[in-house]
Amino acid sequence: MWLRSQNKLMLMQIHEVHVTSGVINAVFCGINRLGTYKTLERAMEVLDDIQSEIMNCNPVNNVYIMPKE
């Protein structure tokens, strides 16, 4: 799946995403921060949204843009 970072400066095809506190990171040539949120709960909501996009679409042809707070 393709993801665009929250600050719009990175566009990357990723294969692994993980959440630490309120930060969502992607593994892509090292670890890259995709988005930062005030709470773990908000970060988990965004991760759930990414999962829904993967399940409902062909992830190879889609770009998910990380939302602001």
N, C-alpha and C positions, 0 to 999 in steps of 0.2 A: 504494500500500500504506500502511496505517496502522502507525505505530510508536509505542510508548510508551518514553520515555527510561528510562535505567537508574535514575535517582532517582525515577521515577514522577511527576514534576511536569509533563511535557509529553506530549501526545498529538497527533500530527501526521500528516497525509497527505503523504507525501514522494514525490519522483520521482527523487532522486539521493542516493546514499550513497557516501562515500569514507573511506578509512583513511589516517591519517598516524601513523606510529609505532604506539602501542597505543591510539589514539583513533579512534572511529568517529563521523563527523560526517554530518549530513543537511543538504541545501540546502532551506530552507523559510523564506522571508522573511529571508534571510541564512543564515549557517551556525550550526547548533545542535549542540552536543555531545550525542550519544545515549548513549555509554558510554565508559568508560576502562578499559583492561586493562593488565596488567603488561608484556605482550610483544606485538609485532607478530603473532606466530604465533597468540596467543589471539584477538586482534581479527580476524584473517583467518578463524579457525574460526567466529566469530559471524557474520561477513559471509557465509561459505559457508552457514550455517544460514538466514540471511535469503533467500539465493538459492534454496535448496531450498523454502522456504515459498512463494515467488513461483511457482516452477515447478510445484508440486504442488497449488496452491489458486487460487481466484479471489481475487487480492490486494485487490480492492475491498472485500470483505466480511470481511477478517481483520485482526486487530491482533496484531502481533508485539511481545512485551515483551522488552526488552533484558535479558539475564541479568546477574547479578552476576558478579564475577570468577570 
